[in-house]
Amino acid sequence: MTEKGSFGYSLEMITSKERDQTWENLCKKCGLCCFEKIEDEQGTIFFTSTPCRYLDVVTRECKIYPRRFEIYPDCIKLTEDLVGKLPWLHDGCGYREALDVSKKRNPARRKVSDDE
């Protein structure tokens, strides 16, 4: 039996380096994960207009990408596990889409009838 990764590729058929590259290629390069965020007391997350100093705001690519964890240890490596847990990743994130993970929506929204 062939073991499948979370994003559908046979783990026996690809090397670790290829798997990492396949994972990285899921990124849509929106750059939102590279902007500073603030969380209030209620857990609401606000994106600031302040990008990481290493983000090229035109190309939305990291200027130090291959060495980002060495140069900037606070950079977060998005893993399959983290993608499902981080509340600030948007539903259009390539990683979220590939893993079929979306933010929990409030199912108890009240529908307003035409009579009201």
N, C-alpha and C positions, 0 to 999 in steps of 0.2 A: 504494500500500500504506500502510495506517495504522500508525503506530508505537504500540505499546502500552507503558504504564509497567509497572513491576514488580508493581504491585498492580491490574492489569487495566483501567485506564481509557485511553481514547484520548487521547494527548497533544495531538493537533490540536484536540480538541474542548473542552479546558479551559484556562483561563489559568493562569499560574504561581501566582497567589494562590489560585485554586480548587484547584489541585493541592496546594499547601501545606496548605490547610484540610482537604482530603480525607485527607491523610497524618496531620495532627494528630487528626482524628476517629477514627483507628484506636486511639488510646490508650484503655485501659479505666479509667484513673485509679486504679490500684492504689497508686501512689505508691512502690513498692519501689525504683525507679531513683533516687529522691530521698533515700534513706537512705544514711548513710556505710557504706562497705564496707572491709574489711581483707583483704589477701591475704597468706597465709603463704609461707614459703620453697618449699613444694611446689606453689604455685599455687592452693591451695584458697581460695575466697572466702567470707568470713563477713560477713553483714549485721549491723550494729549496731542498737541501738534509737534511734540518734540521727538524726533527720531533718534535712534542710537547714533552715536557719532560716526560709526563705521558704515551706516547705510547711505548709499548713493540715492538721494530722493528722486532723481530723474529716472534711473534705470531700475530702481527698487532692488538692487543687488548689493550684497555685502562687499565692501572693499577689501576685507581681510578674510573672506570666507574659508579658504583652506586651513587657516590658522586661528580662526575665531575663538575657539575655546582656550587656546594657549595665550592669546593676546588679551582677550576679554572674558575672563572666567565666569562672569555673570550671564553670559549668553546661554540661552536655554536650548538644549538639543531636543527637538520635537521627536519623540518616539511614539510608537503605536500606542503604548500605554498612556502617555501624557496627552495625546490628542483627544482621547475620550474624557479626560479629566479637567483640562484647562477651560475654564468658563469664558475666557476672552477670545478664544478662537471662533471665528464666525463660520456659519454653515456653508459658505461658499469656499472655504479653505480647501485646497486640493487634497490635503491629508484627510480631513473630515469626510470629504466626498468619497475618497477611495476606500475608507474604512466603513462607510455608510453610518457615520456617527453624526447626529445633529443635537443641537441644544434641546433640552426638554422644554416643550411648550406648555402653557397653562391650558389643560384640557377642560377646565371648569369655566371657560369664558361664557358669559351669558349672552344668548342670542336674543336680540331685540326683535319682537314680532312686528308685523306690519300694522297691528292694531294700536301700538303704543305711540 
